[in-house]
Amino acid sequence: MIEVEKLSKYYGSLAAVRDVSFRVGSGQVVGFLGPNGAGKSTTLRVLAGFVGASSGRVRIGGHDIEDERLEALGNIGYMPETAPLYVEMRVTEQLRFRAELKGVGRPGGRKAIAKEVSRVIERATIADVADVPISELSKGYRQRVALADALLGSPPLLILDEPSAGLDPNQIREVRSLIRDLGGEQTVLISSHILPEIEATCSEVVVIDQGTLVAMGTIADIRREQAPVAIRLVLSGVVEAALVAIEEHEVVENCTVAEGPHTQLVVQLKSEMVNDVGGATAKLVACCVATGALVREASPEAPSLEDVFSRLTRSEGERMEGGP
């Protein structure tokens, strides 16, 4: 659905995006991540046709966004981070106006537009404010109106820039559920600073930093590539000898004591053990038992997406200080 090849965008001499390439298949829900100033919003604006690329190529649904602009843009529903809403209009008026601009409902006319507006109002859960002027809405409700706008016409591709901004926890759960439901029906590219939101909704992620691509793939694959393989051991009984034996074991890179009941160890394995975590775990358990310690739990320690994101987007100096 999305094909980006060597995309660059310059503002004068400033490179906002440099030589970025990635693809998103039909029906996928993909997170687009990066720190502030990384080039996320610029990339999304290029994909949505709001600004032109300095170089490179973008195809949406097989259509080049420069050479076949109308065909490409006809596939897109775009929700910018700050939606340009007409605050003097009521919610239904805004959505009807936008539906007419998009050609939604043709040739069915007003009845088709009214039906489509009712559908997106229900999906974005804004029926309770349908007749309220947008000027009187909170930021959270305005975000949901913008989401309803993007849903008009059921475009094959949704580009959502910070869709949860300003929403309360209940509203975030509703939007999360909606995005999961849309996956399979539509392709969704979503940018968000709420990383648990990305973990809960996305099958894959694209990560950029300082305008360049730094990672792409499933969250599980990127975790394996970027974060140390670790095992959490929970011990009780006489554990002093076990601690010494674990630290000196051949499969262990380092070992730290974690907070929690009993003695909890986070054991980072050597890189060559990445394909034999089960075997390494069995060796560590046997090592502890041999010293007389009781092993209450032995489980893989999965890093959070936040940990992986921090590792990927640290400055070069920070990476040198903190290790690879």
BAVEX-743119 format. One record per residue (C-alpha): residue in three letters; x, y, z. Coordinates in Angstrom, 1 decimal. Example, Ala and Ser with C-alpha at 12.3 -4.5 7.8 and 13.67 -1.06 7.14 Angstrom:
2
[atom "Ala" [12.3 -4.5 7.8]]
[atom "Ser" [13.7 -1.1 7.1]]
END
This chain:
324
[atom "Met" [0.0 0.0 0.0]]
[atom "Ile" [2.9 2.4 0.8]]
[atom "Glu" [6.2 2.3 -1.0]]
[atom "Val" [8.8 4.9 0.0]]
[atom "Glu" [12.1 4.9 -1.9]]
[atom "Lys" [15.0 7.1 -0.9]]
[atom "Leu" [12.8 9.9 0.3]]
[atom "Ser" [14.5 13.2 1.2]]
[atom "Lys" [13.0 16.6 2.2]]
[atom "Tyr" [15.1 19.7 2.6]]
[atom "Tyr" [14.1 23.1 4.0]]
[atom "Gly" [16.9 25.2 2.6]]
[atom "Ser" [20.1 23.5 3.8]]
[atom "Leu" [18.3 21.7 6.6]]
[atom "Ala" [17.6 18.0 5.9]]
[atom "Ala" [14.4 17.1 7.7]]
[atom "Val" [14.3 13.6 6.1]]
[atom "Arg" [17.3 11.9 4.4]]
[atom "Asp" [17.2 8.9 2.1]]
[atom "Val" [14.4 7.1 3.9]]
[atom "Ser" [13.0 3.9 2.3]]
[atom "Phe" [10.3 1.6 3.7]]
[atom "Arg" [7.1 -0.4 2.7]]
[atom "Val" [3.8 -1.0 4.3]]
[atom "Gly" [1.6 -3.8 3.1]]
[atom "Ser" [-2.1 -3.8 2.7]]
[atom "Gly" [-4.1 -4.4 5.9]]
[atom "Gln" [-1.1 -3.8 8.2]]
[atom "Val" [-1.2 -1.5 11.2]]
[atom "Val" [2.3 0.0 11.4]]
[atom "Gly" [3.8 2.4 14.0]]
[atom "Phe" [5.9 5.3 12.8]]
[atom "Leu" [8.3 6.3 15.6]]
[atom "Gly" [11.0 8.8 16.4]]
[atom "Pro" [11.9 11.5 18.9]]
[atom "Asn" [10.8 15.1 18.5]]
[atom "Gly" [12.5 16.6 15.5]]
[atom "Ala" [13.2 13.2 13.9]]
[atom "Gly" [11.3 14.0 10.7]]
[atom "Lys" [8.1 12.0 11.5]]
[atom "Ser" [5.5 14.7 10.8]]
[atom "Thr" [7.5 15.8 7.7]]
[atom "Thr" [7.4 12.3 6.3]]
[atom "Leu" [3.7 11.9 7.0]]
[atom "Arg" [3.0 15.2 5.3]]
[atom "Val" [4.8 14.1 2.2]]
[atom "Leu" [2.9 10.8 2.2]]
[atom "Ala" [-0.4 12.6 2.6]]
[atom "Gly" [0.5 15.0 -0.3]]
[atom "Phe" [0.7 18.2 1.9]]
[atom "Val" [4.3 18.9 0.9]]
[atom "Gly" [6.4 17.7 -1.9]]
[atom "Ala" [9.6 15.6 -1.6]]
[atom "Ser" [13.0 17.1 -2.5]]
[atom "Ser" [14.0 13.8 -3.9]]
[atom "Gly" [12.9 10.2 -3.9]]
[atom "Arg" [9.6 8.5 -4.8]]
[atom "Val" [6.4 7.7 -2.9]]
[atom "Arg" [3.7 5.4 -4.2]]
[atom "Ile" [0.3 5.0 -2.5]]
[atom "Gly" [-1.7 2.0 -3.7]]
[atom "Gly" [0.6 1.7 -6.7]]
[atom "His" [0.1 5.3 -7.7]]
[atom "Asp" [3.0 7.8 -7.7]]
[atom "Ile" [2.1 10.7 -5.5]]
[atom "Glu" [3.7 13.2 -7.9]]
[atom "Asp" [2.7 11.7 -11.3]]
[atom "Glu" [-0.7 10.3 -10.4]]
[atom "Arg" [-1.5 12.7 -7.6]]
[atom "Leu" [-5.3 12.4 -7.6]]
[atom "Glu" [-5.3 8.6 -7.8]]
[atom "Ala" [-2.8 8.4 -4.9]]
[atom "Leu" [-4.6 10.9 -2.7]]
[atom "Gly" [-7.9 9.2 -3.3]]
[atom "Asn" [-6.6 6.3 -1.3]]
[atom "Ile" [-5.7 8.3 1.8]]
[atom "Gly" [-7.5 9.4 5.0]]
[atom "Tyr" [-5.2 11.8 6.9]]
[atom "Met" [-5.4 12.9 10.5]]
[atom "Pro" [-2.7 15.5 11.2]]
[atom "Glu" [-1.5 16.1 14.8]]
[atom "Thr" [-3.3 19.5 14.9]]
[atom "Ala" [-6.4 19.1 12.8]]
[atom "Pro" [-7.6 22.2 10.8]]
[atom "Leu" [-11.3 22.2 11.9]]
[atom "Tyr" [-13.8 24.9 11.2]]
[atom "Val" [-14.6 25.9 14.7]]
[atom "Glu" [-17.8 27.9 13.8]]
[atom "Met" [-19.4 24.7 12.4]]
[atom "Arg" [-21.2 22.0 14.3]]
[atom "Val" [-19.6 18.5 14.2]]
[atom "Thr" [-22.1 17.2 11.6]]
[atom "Glu" [-21.7 20.3 9.5]]
[atom "Gln" [-17.9 19.9 9.5]]
[atom "Leu" [-18.2 16.2 8.5]]
[atom "Arg" [-20.8 16.9 5.8]]
[atom "Phe" [-18.7 19.6 4.3]]
[atom "Arg" [-15.6 17.5 4.3]]
[atom "Ala" [-17.5 14.5 2.8]]
[atom "Glu" [-18.7 16.8 -0.1]]
[atom "Leu" [-15.1 18.0 -0.7]]
[atom "Lys" [-13.9 14.4 -0.8]]
[atom "Gly" [-16.6 13.3 -3.2]]
[atom "Val" [-18.0 10.9 -0.7]]
[atom "Gly" [-21.4 9.5 -1.6]]
[atom "Arg" [-21.4 10.2 -5.3]]
[atom "Pro" [-23.6 9.6 -7.1]]
[atom "Gly" [-25.9 9.0 -4.1]]
[atom "Gly" [-26.2 12.6 -3.2]]
[atom "Arg" [-27.2 14.0 0.2]]
[atom "Lys" [-28.7 10.8 1.5]]
[atom "Ala" [-25.4 8.9 0.9]]
[atom "Ile" [-23.4 11.7 2.6]]
[atom "Ala" [-25.8 11.7 5.6]]
[atom "Lys" [-25.4 7.9 5.9]]
[atom "Glu" [-21.6 8.1 5.7]]
[atom "Val" [-21.5 10.9 8.3]]
[atom "Ser" [-23.6 8.9 10.7]]
[atom "Arg" [-21.3 5.9 10.2]]
[atom "Val" [-18.1 7.8 11.1]]
[atom "Ile" [-19.7 9.6 14.0]]
[atom "Glu" [-20.6 6.2 15.5]]
[atom "Arg" [-17.1 4.7 14.8]]
[atom "Ala" [-15.4 7.7 16.4]]
[atom "Thr" [-17.9 7.7 19.3]]
[atom "Ile" [-18.8 11.4 19.0]]
[atom "Ala" [-22.6 11.0 18.7]]
[atom "Asp" [-23.0 12.9 22.0]]
[atom "Val" [-21.5 16.0 20.5]]
[atom "Ala" [-22.8 15.7 16.9]]
[atom "Asp" [-24.8 18.9 17.1]]
[atom "Val" [-22.3 20.9 19.2]]
[atom "Pro" [-20.2 23.7 17.7]]
[atom "Ile" [-16.6 22.7 17.4]]
[atom "Ser" [-15.5 25.8 19.2]]
[atom "Glu" [-17.1 24.4 22.4]]
[atom "Leu" [-15.3 21.0 22.2]]
[atom "Ser" [-12.3 19.9 24.3]]
[atom "Lys" [-9.1 19.0 22.6]]
[atom "Gly" [-9.9 15.3 23.0]]
[atom "Tyr" [-13.2 15.6 21.2]]
[atom "Arg" [-11.6 17.7 18.5]]
[atom "Gln" [-9.2 14.8 17.9]]
[atom "Arg" [-12.0 12.4 17.6]]
[atom "Val" [-13.8 14.7 15.1]]
[atom "Ala" [-10.5 14.7 13.1]]
[atom "Leu" [-10.4 10.9 13.2]]
[atom "Ala" [-14.0 10.7 12.0]]
[atom "Asp" [-12.9 13.1 9.1]]
[atom "Ala" [-10.1 10.7 8.2]]
[atom "Leu" [-12.6 7.7 8.2]]
[atom "Leu" [-14.9 9.4 5.7]]
[atom "Gly" [-15.3 7.2 2.6]]
[atom "Ser" [-13.4 4.3 4.1]]
[atom "Pro" [-10.1 5.1 2.3]]
[atom "Pro" [-7.7 2.1 1.9]]
[atom "Leu" [-5.0 3.9 3.8]]
[atom "Leu" [-5.2 5.9 7.1]]
[atom "Ile" [-2.3 8.1 8.2]]
[atom "Leu" [-2.8 9.1 11.8]]
[atom "Asp" [-0.4 11.6 13.4]]
[atom "Glu" [-0.8 11.4 17.2]]
[atom "Pro" [-4.4 10.2 17.2]]
[atom "Ser" [-4.5 9.9 21.0]]
[atom "Ala" [-3.2 13.4 21.8]]
[atom "Gly" [-5.6 15.0 24.4]]
[atom "Leu" [-7.7 11.9 25.0]]
[atom "Asp" [-8.4 10.6 28.5]]
[atom "Pro" [-7.6 6.9 29.3]]
[atom "Asn" [-11.1 5.7 28.4]]
[atom "Gln" [-11.0 7.5 25.1]]
[atom "Ile" [-7.6 6.1 24.4]]
[atom "Arg" [-8.9 2.6 24.9]]
[atom "Glu" [-11.7 3.3 22.5]]
[atom "Val" [-9.4 4.6 19.8]]
[atom "Arg" [-7.0 1.7 20.3]]
[atom "Ser" [-9.9 -0.8 19.8]]
[atom "Leu" [-11.0 1.1 16.7]]
[atom "Ile" [-7.5 1.0 15.2]]
[atom "Arg" [-7.2 -2.8 15.9]]
[atom "Asp" [-10.6 -3.3 14.2]]
[atom "Leu" [-9.5 -1.3 11.2]]
[atom "Gly" [-6.4 -3.5 10.7]]
[atom "Gly" [-7.2 -6.0 7.9]]
[atom "Glu" [-9.9 -3.7 6.5]]
[atom "Gln" [-7.6 -0.8 6.0]]
[atom "Thr" [-3.9 -0.1 6.2]]
[atom "Val" [-3.0 2.2 9.1]]
[atom "Leu" [0.2 4.1 9.6]]
[atom "Ile" [0.2 5.7 13.0]]
[atom "Ser" [2.6 8.0 14.7]]
[atom "Ser" [2.5 8.3 18.5]]
[atom "His" [4.7 9.2 21.5]]
[atom "Ile" [2.6 6.8 23.6]]
[atom "Leu" [4.7 3.6 23.0]]
[atom "Pro" [2.4 1.2 24.9]]
[atom "Glu" [-0.3 2.3 22.4]]
[atom "Ile" [2.0 1.3 19.6]]
[atom "Glu" [2.7 -2.1 21.2]]
[atom "Ala" [-1.0 -2.7 21.7]]
[atom "Thr" [-2.1 -1.8 18.1]]
[atom "Cys" [0.8 -2.3 15.7]]
[atom "Ser" [2.2 -5.4 14.0]]
[atom "Glu" [5.3 -3.6 12.8]]
[atom "Val" [7.2 -0.4 13.4]]
[atom "Val" [9.4 2.0 11.4]]
[atom "Val" [11.8 4.1 13.5]]
[atom "Ile" [13.5 7.2 12.3]]
[atom "Asp" [16.0 9.4 14.1]]
[atom "Gln" [17.6 12.7 12.9]]
[atom "Gly" [15.8 12.3 9.5]]
[atom "Thr" [17.2 8.8 8.8]]
[atom "Leu" [15.8 5.3 9.1]]
[atom "Val" [17.3 3.4 12.1]]
[atom "Ala" [15.0 0.3 12.3]]
[atom "Met" [12.1 -1.4 10.6]]
[atom "Gly" [10.3 -4.7 11.2]]
[atom "Thr" [8.2 -6.4 13.8]]
[atom "Ile" [8.5 -5.3 17.4]]
[atom "Ala" [9.7 -8.7 18.4]]
[atom "Asp" [12.4 -8.8 15.8]]
[atom "Ile" [13.6 -5.3 16.6]]
[atom "Arg" [13.7 -6.2 20.3]]
[atom "Arg" [15.9 -9.2 19.6]]
[atom "Glu" [18.2 -7.1 17.4]]
[atom "Gln" [18.6 -4.1 19.7]]
[atom "Ala" [18.2 -5.3 23.3]]
[atom "Pro" [20.3 -7.9 25.2]]
[atom "Val" [18.9 -11.4 25.7]]
[atom "Ala" [18.1 -11.8 29.4]]
[atom "Ile" [16.7 -14.2 31.8]]
[atom "Arg" [14.9 -13.4 35.1]]
[atom "Leu" [15.7 -15.8 37.9]]
[atom "Val" [13.8 -15.7 41.2]]
[atom "Leu" [15.7 -17.5 44.0]]
[atom "Ser" [15.1 -18.3 47.6]]
[atom "Gly" [16.8 -20.2 50.4]]
[atom "Val" [20.6 -19.9 50.6]]
[atom "Val" [21.5 -17.9 47.5]]
[atom "Glu" [25.0 -16.4 48.1]]
[atom "Ala" [26.8 -19.3 46.4]]
[atom "Ala" [24.3 -19.2 43.5]]
[atom "Leu" [25.0 -15.5 42.9]]
[atom "Val" [28.7 -16.1 42.6]]
[atom "Ala" [28.2 -19.2 40.4]]
[atom "Ile" [25.8 -17.3 38.0]]
[atom "Glu" [28.2 -14.3 37.7]]
[atom "Glu" [31.0 -16.6 36.7]]
[atom "His" [28.9 -18.9 34.3]]
[atom "Glu" [30.1 -19.2 30.7]]
[atom "Val" [26.8 -18.1 29.2]]
[atom "Val" [26.5 -14.9 31.3]]
[atom "Glu" [27.5 -11.5 30.1]]
[atom "Asn" [26.5 -9.7 33.3]]
[atom "Cys" [24.1 -10.0 36.2]]
[atom "Thr" [22.1 -7.5 38.2]]
[atom "Val" [19.8 -7.8 41.2]]
[atom "Ala" [16.3 -6.5 40.6]]
[atom "Glu" [13.7 -5.3 43.1]]
[atom "Gly" [11.0 -7.7 44.2]]
[atom "Pro" [10.2 -10.4 46.7]]
[atom "His" [12.9 -13.1 47.3]]
[atom "Thr" [16.1 -12.6 45.3]]
[atom "Gln" [15.5 -11.6 41.7]]
[atom "Leu" [18.3 -11.6 39.2]]
[atom "Val" [18.3 -10.2 35.6]]
[atom "Val" [20.9 -12.2 33.8]]
[atom "Gln" [22.1 -10.8 30.5]]
[atom "Leu" [23.3 -13.7 28.2]]
[atom "Lys" [26.2 -13.5 25.9]]
[atom "Ser" [25.2 -12.6 22.3]]
[atom "Glu" [26.0 -16.1 21.0]]
[atom "Met" [23.2 -17.5 23.1]]
[atom "Val" [20.5 -15.6 21.2]]
[atom "Asn" [19.4 -18.8 19.4]]
[atom "Asp" [19.5 -21.0 22.5]]
[atom "Val" [17.8 -19.1 25.3]]
[atom "Gly" [16.1 -22.3 26.4]]
[atom "Gly" [19.4 -24.2 26.7]]
[atom "Ala" [21.0 -21.3 28.6]]
[atom "Thr" [18.1 -21.1 31.0]]
[atom "Ala" [18.4 -24.8 31.7]]
[atom "Lys" [22.1 -24.4 32.5]]
[atom "Leu" [21.5 -21.5 34.8]]
[atom "Val" [18.7 -23.3 36.7]]
[atom "Ala" [21.0 -26.4 37.1]]
[atom "Cys" [23.8 -24.1 38.3]]
[atom "Cys" [21.6 -22.6 41.0]]
[atom "Val" [20.2 -26.0 42.1]]
[atom "Ala" [23.7 -27.4 42.4]]
[atom "Thr" [24.6 -24.7 45.0]]
[atom "Gly" [21.5 -25.5 47.1]]
[atom "Ala" [19.4 -22.5 46.1]]
[atom "Leu" [15.7 -22.9 45.3]]
[atom "Val" [14.6 -21.6 41.9]]
[atom "Arg" [11.1 -20.2 42.1]]
[atom "Glu" [11.0 -18.8 38.5]]
[atom "Ala" [13.1 -18.7 35.4]]
[atom "Ser" [11.7 -16.7 32.5]]
[atom "Pro" [12.8 -14.6 29.5]]
[atom "Glu" [13.1 -10.9 30.4]]
[atom "Ala" [11.5 -9.0 27.5]]
[atom "Pro" [12.6 -5.4 27.1]]
[atom "Ser" [9.8 -2.8 26.7]]
[atom "Leu" [9.4 -0.9 23.4]]
[atom "Glu" [10.4 2.2 25.4]]
[atom "Asp" [13.8 0.5 26.2]]
[atom "Val" [14.3 -0.4 22.6]]
[atom "Phe" [13.3 3.1 21.4]]
[atom "Ser" [15.7 4.7 23.8]]
[atom "Arg" [18.5 2.5 22.6]]
[atom "Leu" [17.8 3.2 18.9]]
[atom "Thr" [17.5 7.0 19.2]]
[atom "Arg" [20.3 7.9 21.5]]
[atom "Ser" [22.9 10.3 20.2]]
[atom "Glu" [26.2 8.8 18.9]]
[atom "Gly" [28.0 10.1 22.0]]
[atom "Glu" [25.4 8.5 24.3]]
[atom "Arg" [25.7 5.2 22.4]]
[atom "Met" [29.5 5.2 22.8]]
[atom "Glu" [29.2 5.9 26.6]]
[atom "Gly" [26.4 3.4 27.1]]
[atom "Gly" [27.8 0.6 24.9]]
[atom "Pro" [26.3 -0.9 21.7]]
END
